[in-house]
Amino acid sequence: MTDQELVEKLKAGLGPMIVEIANPAQRRIFLTVEAKNLVAAFSVIRKDIGLTFLSTVSGVDLGDSFEILYHLGHDHGNMNVRTRITKAYPHVASICSVIPGAILYEREIQDMFGIVVDGIPDPRPLLLSDDWPAGNHPLRKDWKFERPQEIIPGGKK
């Protein structure tokens, strides 16, 4: 399937759910959908178009909002599905009902950015320790690292 054929299939299957679609380079397709349409879009992408390999999910702190990128691989290239959510209401629906393997990436997004993934089957922290302070999300631009005081055995107190 050529890039153009894939773009046309996406347009036909997703229709008004598409905010933007671009094919800036060979074998690279970028699709933007609103967060409210994310699960429905992935249902079409998986069932009707046949893209099932989710290679990773990444997030970007844009200051007043977050962009979440779902990176899909297929036989002929890569496709990125983007959505944007506000920091005032940092919620996105889990796509695990469509692509079960997304769970680890969604848990990582919760840990690192503080984005609430609604409907995630297992919301436990993935990367951060159990005693990690609540509200501290290391990949947010406003996060400040406070180095713990070093304790040297036998040293001055």
Number of C-alpha atoms within 10 A of each C-alpha: 7 11 18 13 10 16 17 12 15 19 16 10 16 19 11 10 17 16 12 13 17 13 15 9 9 12 16 15 20 19 20 19 20 15 19 14 15 19 18 16 23 22 19 16 20 15 11 13 14 11 18 17 16 19 14 16 20 14 21 16 16 13 11 9 15 20 16 21 20 21 17 19 17 14 9 13 13 19 23 21 21 23 21 20 18 15 16 8 10 16 19 21 17 21 22 17 16 18 16 13 16 20 21 19 18 26 23 21 24 21 25 18 22 20 23 19 19 13 13 20 13 11 17 13 16 18 14 15 9 10 6 12 9 9 10 17 21 15 15 17 12 11 12 10 9 6 6 6 6 6 9 8 7 6 6 6 6
